[in-house]
Amino acid sequence: MQELVIHKHKDQYRVDTGISSTSLLIGKEFWELYADNNFQKNWDSLYRNCSWATAFQSREFVMPWYQVFAKEYLPVVVTSHINGELCGLLTMALPNSGASIDQLGLSRIQIIGAGAYEAEYQVWLAEEGVGEFFIKEALFLLKERFPKSDILFRFLPAQTPIGWTKTEKIWQSCCVIQEFKRPLLELQSASVAQHLQITRQHKTKYNRLKRTGNLVFEKITDSEQFTTVLNDLAEQYDFRQGVMFNMNQFRENPFKKDFLIQLFRNGILHVTIMRLNNEIIAAMVAVQGKNWVHLQGLNTHSPFHAKNSPGMLHFFMLGRCLSNEGYNIFDLTPGGDGYKERFATAYDQVYSLVVTDNIPYRLKRRARKLIYDRLIKSGHRPMSVELNLKKKLYTLRHQFKAISHGNFYRYKKADASHYLYKIPPLLSSKIPISINSLKDLLNFETGGTHVSRWEFLEDAMRRFENGQHTYTWAEGGRLLCCAWLYTTESQHKYACFEINYCHPEVREHLREFLAKSETVAAIYHKAYLPYVIKATEKQICKALELTENIQSFKF
């Protein structure tokens, strides 16, 4: 049995076992190593030779992430050499809290795979036959240096050597590994053309869009063009993420655009868009490598055309495009989404892995795994169950906060079904009015309505899907007023402005906002109908009732 020797030098730990050596490099130690051109070439070679490697382990992906997010994360890298040749590489990261490495070594921290949530798969690279040997040594070094750490791998790809987590007692006691079904679209199968045939339902929607104007599917290959369209894609993506998950990744992380631009320049993004009369109505920014394309990046569509399913139509076109370009697999990624199941032609297994000595955290992760497995067996989608629970808790917290600040009863809906008002006379105004501005809606702040930001954006999506148009007033990065224009049927036909948001600071300008909106609407829609105003928020109704030349009435 070979002698195991541990060396420590500054921030570097190393394990020697005779002909092999494994080193842990943190921060500056890694940057010094990366400056070596031979190391870069060896990394590339190891990536190409590793059978389970994905594009998320390539230099073209990992290094832009380390560089762009250097203020947020600290590189934590393990390398292994046999006879001087690189045979193993693990790229991880620590949150860059500003604490020293020694302080972090004494703290309860999480070590995550390089890429964080930008990387669908986080795994080590190794030459054939040394995968298990390398990762066990790498984890040993990490736990030696950071004994209180939890080590997290988001997803391990299929074929990753993980038998040691189930067969060796020392690892069984500290590892929580969970299986996930991964849907795949086999792009070179004999039946792929038939599988990607647009259904009759979607053909109808496609023809409807074609009648509207010039419908074009295109691939973006120019860096400047990608940078230009990225702003529109970011707004669509943040709006969709806000509706679905109450997240706005580009707004919350200003470095995300820079990261994607760098990935595009490195040639590992596959970008396609669908335009209608030069308006982007659907897009896919996917990561590609090793003849695979991964559904990880941006998958978005315009809410203004949601009833015609531009996202699904784009998916059909994208599948045929990837097949024609010679890609083998379109990785639809785990998640259980209905549209992924629709396009999948095969499935395999991927795994999440947590390595921790913290008993409460380990029990929590194992309980989470048990609940997940039971939900799957009972026919429920775990992500949907978790999301619904998060939404309910979020809404309760919002309501409790509003009550504690004395705002809930002031802003809650009026008991009466609706308040209706005659539109005021036309006035000149300098108020800037925008039509269907996602940017303005994303600038929503609580305080002008009883609903939370999540509920506000969900409501906006439903209104867009029903064909309504939003008229907004925003200044200084804040939404000040929002009204929705739609045609309503009662005894008479009206164009209805429904005000669902008004910031407390501008309530005295409601009349001016409505007058300017009516003027813009008459120009934009090129039609005239009698206008009425609708509101159900108590404070907005009160402000309208006190406004000159506005009289309430009911149908």
N, C-alpha and C positions, 0 to 999 in steps of 0.2 A: 504493500500500500504506500502511495506516494506521500511524502511529508507535506503538510499544509502550513504555509508560512504567511502571516499577515503583516504587511508593511504599511506604515503611515508616514506621509510626508506632506506637510501643509494641509491642503484640502483634498489630498489624493490618497485613496486607499488602494491596496493591491494584494491580490492573492496569487502566490506562486505554488504550482504543483509540478515541479520538475520541468518538463518541456513546455508547459503552458503558463501563462500569466494573465490575470484578470484585474483590471484597474477601474476604480471609480473616480470620475472627474466631475468637479462641480464648478460652474461659473467660469472664472478666468482660466482655470486649468483646461477646460474643454476648448475655449476659444484659442488657446495657444496650440493645442493639438490640431484643431481644424485648419490652422494656417499652413499646415504641412500638405503639399499637393499629393504626396504619396498616400496619405490617409484618405483624402477625398477620392482618389482613384480606387482605393481598396474598399471604401464604403460603396461606391457604385458597383463594383464587381460583386460584393457580398449581396447587395440588393438583387442583382440580376440572377445570382445563383440560388438564392433562398426560395424554396418552392412555395412557402406560405406567405411571402412578403406581398404587400400591396403598395399602391402608389403613395400611401400615407407614411411609408417608411423611407421613401426616396429622399435624397439630398434636396431635390427640387421642391419638395414639400416641407420637410422638417426645418431646413435652414431659414427660409423666409419667415416661418412661424417664430423661431427663436429670435430672429433679428427684429421683426416688426413688434413683437410683444415682449421685448427685452425689459421694459419697465415693469411688466406684470409677472413675468416668470423667469426663473433661473434655470439654466440647463443643468440636468443631472444625467450623466452619461456613463455607461459601463462598456468597456471594450475588453475583448479577450483575444490573445494571440497564441498561436502554436508555431514554434520555431520562427518567431518573428512575423508571421503572417496573420492578418486580421481574420478571425474565424467567428467572432460574435460581437454584436453591437446592440445595445439597448439605449434608446433615447427617451428620457423622461424629463420631468420638470417639477420645480417647487414654486409655490407662490412667492413672489419677490416682495416680502414685507419690509425689507430694509434691515432686518435682524442679521446678525453675523451667522456664519455657518455653525459655529460652536453653539450659539443660542438655539438655532433651529434643531441641532442635534439633541437638545434637551426638551424640545417642545413636541406637543401633539400636533402633527402635521399630516397633510395628504400629499403623496407623491403621485403624479398623474402622467399618463402617456403624453409625449410631445404632440402638440396639436390641440390638446384639450377637446372641446366639443366640435372643433373644426375638423378633427380626424375621426372618421367613422371607426377605423380599426387601429388599435395600438398593440404592437407586438414586437418581440425581439427578432433580430436577424441572426442567422447562424448557418454555417456550412453544414452540409448533410452529415448526419450522425452525431453532431455535437450540440443539437438544440436543447435537449434536456440538461446536459452537463453545464452548458453555459448559463441558462436562466437560473438554475439553482445557485450557482456561484454568484451571479449578479444580485439575486435577492438576498443572499447571505451578506454581501458587502453593504447593500442598502440598509438592511436591518442592523448591521453592526454600527454603521455611521449614524443612523436615525432610528434608534430602538423604539421610539414611540410613534413611528409613522404608520399610516395606512397606505398601502400601495395599490393603485387602482388601474386596471386596464378596461377601457370602455367595451370593446369587442375584440376578441381574438379570432382571426379568420379560420375557416376550415383548414384542416391539415396541420394546424399548429400542434406541436408535441406537448400534450397536457396530461399524459398518463401518470406522471409523478405526483400530480395533485390528488390523485385518487388512491394510489397504491402505497405511498410512503407515509408512514405515520407522522413524521415530523412536519410534513406539509399538509396532511389531512387536517391536522389540528388548527392550522392558521389560514387555510385557504377556503374561500367560498367561490365555487365555480358554478355558473348557471348557463344552461343551454337556451338558445333562441333559434327559431326557424327563420331561415333567410330565403326570400323569394328571388329567383333568377330568371331572366329572359335570355334564352339561348338564341343568339342572333344568327347562327349559321346552321340551324336545324332545318330539315327539309320542309317543315310545316310553318316556318316563321312568317312567310308571306301571307298565308291564310290567317294565321293568328293575329296579324297586324292589320287585317282588313277592317276598315271602318264599318261599324255596325249601322243598321238602317237608322236608328235613333240619332246617332252622331252625324250620319250623312246629311240628315235633315238640318241639323244645326250648322254644319259646314256650309251647305247651300244657302242658308239664311245669311250667314256672314258674307259669303261671296256676293250676294245680291246687294249687300250694304256698301261694298266698295272693293278695293284692290286688296286681296288677302295673299300674303307672301310668307313662306317659311324660308329662313336663311340661317346660315352658319356664320358666326363672327370669327374672323381670322386675323383681324388687324388690331393691334394693341390700342391705338388711339380710339378706334371705334368702340372697343370694349369699355374703355374708360368713360366714353361719352354716354353709352347706354346704361352703365352701371348705376348712375344716379336714379334713373327711372325704375330700374329693377329693385334698388334698395328701398324706395318708397313703397312699391307694391309688396315687397317681401315683408317689410316691417308692419304694414297694415294687415297682411294676412296672418303673420305671427301674433300680432296684437289681438286679432279676433279669436284665433284658435288657442293661444297659449299665454296671452297677456305678456308677451315678450316683444321687444323691439331691438334686435341685435345690432343694427347699424347705429341707431341712436345711442344705445347703451355702450357701444364699443366703437369709437371713431376710427380705430386702427383696422377694422375689418375690411374696409375698401382697399386700403393699401396692401393688405395681405392678399386679397384676391387678384389685384392688379399684378403683383409680383408673381403669383402662381401662373397667371396667364402668360406673362413674359417668359416664364420657365417652361412653357409648353405642356403643362399637365392639366389644363382646363379644356373641356369640350363645351362650347357655348353656342346655343341656338336660340332664335327668337321667332315669334310669329307676329307679323304686323298686319294691321287693318288700316288702310289709308295712312300709312306711315306711323300709326300709333301702335306701340308695343302692347299686345293683348295677352301674350304668354311667353314664357322663357324658361330655359333650363341651363344652369351653370353647373356642370358635373366634373368630377375629378376622374382623370383617365391615366392608366398605366398598365403595362404588361398585357395589353390587348383586352383589358376590361374597362368598362365605364361604370363609375359608382354614383348612385343617386345621393350625393352628398355635396352640398354647395348651396345653390339657390334653385328652388322650384316654385314658380310663381305665375300668377295670371291677373289680368285686370278685373277688378270687381264690377266695373261698368258693363262688362259683357258676360257676366257669370252665367246668365240664363242659357247661353249658347255653349257652355262648357269649353272655353278655349284651352284650358289646361289639358283636358283629355284629348282634344283634337291635336294639340301639339305633341302629346305623348305618342299617338299613332304615327305621326310624321317622323318624330325623332327615332322611334324604333326602326323604321325603314331606312332612315339615314344611316344609323349606326351599322345596320346589317350590310348596306351597300358599301360602307367604308371598310368593311372587313373585320370589325371587332367581333370577338367571340362571345362575350357575356356582358349583358347590362345588369349590374347588381342593383336590385331594387331595395336592398337593405332591410333589416328587421323592422318590425313595427306593427304588422297586422293590418295596415290600411287597406280598404276595399279596392282601391284602384291598383295597388300592387298585386293583390290576388288576381285581379282581372288580367294583368299582363304576364304573370309568371307562367313559365313552362316547366320549371324544375325548382327543387328546394334542396338546401343543405343545412348544416348546423354551424352556428358560430357561438362564441362563449364570452361571457363577462367574467372577469377574475378580480377578486379582492384578496389581498394578503395582509392580514392584521393579527397582532397579538392582543388587541384590545377586546376583552370578552364581551362587554355590552354591545360594542359596534358589530362584532362578529355575529352575535345572536340576532341583532337587528337585521343584518343582511340575510341571514338564513331564514328569518321569519318572512322577510320580503320575498325571498325565493319560493317559499312554501305557498304564500298567498298567490303569487304569480302562477305557479303550476296549477293550483286549484281553480283559478279563474279560467285558465286555458281549457282545462278539462270540462268545465261547466259551460263552455261556449261563449265566454265573455272576453272582450279585448281589454287586457290589463291597462294599457295606456289610457283608454277611454274612461275606465273606472277611476283611475288615479286622477285624471284631469277633471272629471266631474266633482270629485272630492275636493280638489284644490280650489275649484271655482266656488263651491259652496262656502268653504272656509274663508276665502278671499272676500266674498260678498258679506259674510257675517262680520269680519273684521272691519270692513268699510262702514257698515251700518253702525257698529259699536263706536267707531271713531267719530262718525257724524253725530251720534247721540251725545257722546261725551263732550263735543264742542258746541252742542245746542243747535246743530244745523239740520238734522234729519227731518224734523217736523216742519221746518221752514221751507224745505225744498221738495218735500214729498208731493206726489201727484194730488191734484184736487179731487174732491169727492165726486163732483159733477163729471159727466162723461166727457164733455168737450166745452171749451170756450171758443167762440167764433167772433171775428171782428171784421169790420169793413176796412179795406186798405186805405191808408191816408193819401192825400193828394200828392202828386209828384213834386219832389223837392230836389234842388241841386245839392250835391254832397261830394266831399272829398274822401269819404270812407272807401277803402279799397275792398272790392267784392271779388271773390274767386268762386268759380263754378267747378264742382267735383274735384276739389283739391284734397288729395290724401295727406299732403304735407300739413295742411291746416288742421285736419281732423286728428292727426297724430300729435298736434300741439295742445290737445285737450288737457285742462287742469280741473281737478275736482273743486267745487265751490260754486259753480253756476247751475248745478242740477243735483238731484238726489242720487243719481246713479253713479257707479264707479267707472273708471276708465275702461275696464274690460267690458262692462255692460254697454257703455256708450259706443265702443267700436263694433261690438256684436250687432247692435241695433243699426249702425250705419251700414254694415254689410247686408243685412236683411233688406234695408231700404234700397240699396243699389240693385239688389237682385230683383226687386219689385219694380224697377224702372224709375225710381225717384232720383231727383237731382239735388245736390246740396249747394247752398249758397252760404259762404263763410266770410267772416271778417276776422283777420288775424294780424297782429302787429307785435314786433319785438319777440318773436318766437312763442307767442301765446294765442290760443284761440279765444276770441272775444264774443262772437255770436255765431250761431249756426241755425239755419232754417232749411227745411226740405220742401221742394216744390213738386207737386203731383196733381193730377186731375182727379177730382172726386165726383161721384154721381149721387145726387139726392133728388129733390124735386127739380133742381136746376143743375147745370154743369158749371163747376167752378174750378179755377186754378187755385189750389190751396197752398199757402205758406205755413208750414208747421214749425214753430220755433221750439227746439228741444234743448237749446243751450244759450245762456246769456251770462257773461261774466258780471258779477256784482258791480264792478267799476264802471260799466258802460250801459247800465239799464236805462239811464236817462236819455240815451241815444238810440233806443229801440226804434222809434218812429223814423229816424233818419236812416237807420240800417234797412228797414223794410222798404222805404221809399226807393232807396238806391237799388235794392235787390229787385224790385218790380221793374225798374227801368232797364236793368241789365237783362232780366228775364225776357222782356218784350223784344229786345234785340237778339238775344241768343236763340230763342225758340221761334222767332218770326211768326208769332201768332198771338192773338189777344183773347183772353177770357176774363170774365169778372173775377177779381182776386178777393179771397178771404184769408184771414189769419187764424191759425189754430194754436192753442197752447194748453197744456195740462199741468205744467209746473206752477205751484201756488205763487211763488215770487214773481214769475214771469207774467202770470195772469194779473197780478196786482199792479205790476208796472204798466201793463197795457191799459188797464182800466183808468189809470191816472194820466194816460197820455192824451194830449190834445188831438181832436179830430178822429179819434178811434172810438167807435161805439160797439158795444157787445150786442149780439143777437144770437138766436138759435134757429136751426132749421125746424 
